[in-house]
Amino acid sequence: MDKKTEPGNVQDVDAVIIGAGFAGLGMLWRLREQLGMSAQVFETGDGVGGTWYWNRYPGARCDSESYIYCLTFSPELLQEWNWSGKYPEQPEILSYINHIADRFDLRRNIKFNTRVTTARFIEDTNRWEVETDQGDRVTAQYLITGIGCISAGNIPAIKGLETFEGESYHTGAWPHNEVDFTGKRVAVIGTGSSGIQSIPVIAKQAESLTVFQRTPQYTIPARHETVDRKFLDEQVKPNYEEILEKARWSKAGFPVEFSERLALEATAEERQEAYEAGWAKGGHGFLWGSFKDIGVDRRANDTAAEFIRAKIREIVKDPVTVEKLLPTDHPLGSKRALIDTNYFETYNRENVELVDIRHSPIQEITPDGIRTEDEDFEFDMIVFATGFDAMTGSFFKMDIRGRDNLSLKDKWAEGPKTYLGLQVAGFPNMFMITGPGSPSVLANMTVAIEQHQDWITDFIEHMRTHDIEVAEADADAESAWVSHVNKIAESTMFMLADSWYLGANIPGKPRVFMPYVGGLGTYREKCNEVADNDYEGFVLNAGVRQLAT
Ligand code: NA7
């Protein structure tokens, strides 16, 4: 396995893992160290980190608190690593991932600067044949994707895009050198997490910043600060296992209590008090700490949404800008929940302007800037904070083919179909970490990733000890899971917004709610139940007959 793959040579390994972010690295460690398997990781970037390798835009930071945003397979590392901030910033997360790669000697099984182009399941051998843009050809019993859910960047096909003569960047493919905004007239298109994090930072440096907003957002102050060492040393580190266990079985991968109170049963004063407390404390706790009906009852949701609109009116001074910033067309939490540092305050700066492109759409990008229906703007730089072809986009960058040469793209033409978000019928021995149909993007990602890694590791171990060559999701189990995922999403607020969860940000993408919204703990229970019932819903050893002949 340690032999370098040379172009033209076919290398055989037990598993090919695609991607060297948290998902790929933890998987590699488990397969190699726990199961003694050989594995080859392919990574497009020239370093480890995945999301945190690519998303280097100013202000990039995780919105899970640092002590719970970590890989946990090494108790020693958990005790030794010290984060500096309450919410970890991109450079620090990247150092952490690099530290993991070095400490556990993971790089020797990773080939960087290498993109997997095709992966085909060969029915005669029951092995995956994987090819890369560097000429590698590898066969493996298992194909495991750790390609991220939000990693295929989306720059909208705006007329004239290629004519712009200034600098332009996508937040998810940020250059490795520092981008200097000093003295520059900068445009940011997009106000999702990446826009909301970068806008306040860019505004401080740029001569002028013009934000092009399609959808106004609800966002809660993060109340970021330096890490509370006393809390970490006295409350977290001595109790890490207990805290992690709580997070693992929780709804969203955080060791917190969800409020049991109902907004509609509280008085107006009680609601105001709860929302003020959540706002003052900051972070996602605003949602889970206040009232449990916010996510399921529109009238309850309206009370929280109105509270945030009142805060926007209070913070932002210019009444015209306030009107543009008020989110009214979708419920709170129906798009990705956001937390920020000085986002609304930034619109009080003299060098910042907000353009509402719902009412004055972008018509084209010109050599000098951006033309909307109403105005011509000149810019030196355009930052596309326009998001990603989420959850399925990174799969479709490769040609993945299962039985009968069926391509994953065709199989998922009407939306992703998976069993538990872990496997796809017709694609034997292919496992997805954080695949569509799993709760990962609605949860604290590292906790969700490790649940998949552990479950896949256990399944592979089971296969090895029971002489199972091939495991494949059963088509009926897959259909039932897809229906279940859709059904529980239907009763939530998530269906009431044009979000990337629904593929709505990509023109032509099927409108299907992709993540499992039932909660991480419930999902973990379901996955464990499947394992306990002899991997119910998986067909084991289908096709092995061919090997025996
Ligand atoms: P998001 O959350 O998808 O945000 C993208 C933003 O770009 C959002 O405001 C979009 O408006 C806007 N957008 C997308 N396409 C266009 C076009 N064609 N014209 C104008 N504006 C557009 O991506 P982020 O990178 O911010 O965050 C991704 C995830 O990373 C995030 O959810 C976290 O999980 C971490 P829209 O709201 O669609 O109207």
Boltz pocket constraint, residues with backbone or C-beta under 6 A from the ligand:
constraints:
  - pocket:
      binder: B
      contacts: [[A, 150], [A, 154], [A, 156], [A, 171], [A, 189], [A, 190], [A, 191], [A, 192], [A, 193], [A, 194], [A, 195], [A, 196], [A, 212], [A, 213], [A, 214], [A, 215], [A, 336], [A, 357], [A, 385], [A, 386], [A, 387], [A, 388], [A, 441], [A, 498], [A, 500], [A, 504], [A, 505]]
      max_distance: 6.0
